[in-house]
């Protein structure tokens, strides 16, 4: 009865959409991770068990957020945001895990996680709080530049280590600024600043691999074994093999040796091969519904803090899903970013559920 009371008046469609995405994710992770589990002599359900463990943590966090007093998040974000920045800076320390070519993980021996997933949420909430406080003085130069500084602090450090995640965070924060009512000059300033920052990062000699990915994406080369083209080509093969209705659950061939990171970055390609157009259409539709409900919650929110928070959370989930599916369908260069709720990854799943919990809380109470 108590649980039923806590869940009363929440956005049921958003909750059900999240449940469907998670179920699809568990099935997809089970199938896509099977070859990797066998390769390392692990139990066939090793990755499913780990993902299920993080799912339980995420569900507990979801109910805790819905139940907790509305002021807790608002008050504690003042230290949570700087703390998440410190975690990002630790990527430059010996704690930064350099596996798979990029330093995205912190390895604390007891636990290994991606601090960028925490930064996504904390930066959105922190900027939402700041703009809500200064909503009527945003045209003031000092207020606007402070908001830009918050964006810079959030995006700058992580962009060096994880470019695609930095773009996701940047788009989420940019959406909040757009919703706050910035002027045309402020908008142009942000666009030019963003382009300049991206140019500096991409032209850095240490980031040559990113340029190669972009050149490979726009190239008409037929050297499909090249590093720039191989991943995208194998992903398209998975789509082609899947056809309209797919080859069937667990019957993907691409996931065995050809498709890299099949249970993380390219899990959407495995879904395309095993469930075909029907499966991919359902996944896309679920994300469209999620985004629609998220923005409707923002529209109906009774104060600016809730509106900005809901817009940021919804945008980050939506843009990350678009990036992942776009890469798999070869309409975007390879970025190495996961599909929310579906790809294997503990921190990402927990944070996505926390984001959903915040949206559900806003829909339930109209305020945090």
VENDAGI-V507820 format. One line per field, one symbol per residue. ss: DSSP state (~ for helix, > for strand, _ for the rest). A space follows every 50 residues. Layout:
BEGIN
ss: ???
END
This chain:
BEGIN
ss: _~~~~~_____~~~~~~~~~~~~~~~~~~~~~_~~~~~~______~~~~~ ~~~~~~~~~~~~~~~~~___~~~~~~~~~~~~~~~~~~~~~~___>>_~~ ~___>>>____>>_~~~~~~~~~~~~~~~~~~~_~~~___~~~~~~~~~~ ~~~~~~~~~~~_~~~~~~~~~~~~~~~~~~___~~~~~~~~~~~~~~~~~ ~~__~~~~~~~~~~~~~~________~~~~~~~~~~~~~~~~________ ________________~~~~~~~~~~~~~~~~~~~~~~~~~~~~~~~~~~ ___~~~~~~~~~~~~~~~~~~~~~~~~~_________________~~~~~ ~~~~~~~~~~~~~~~___
END
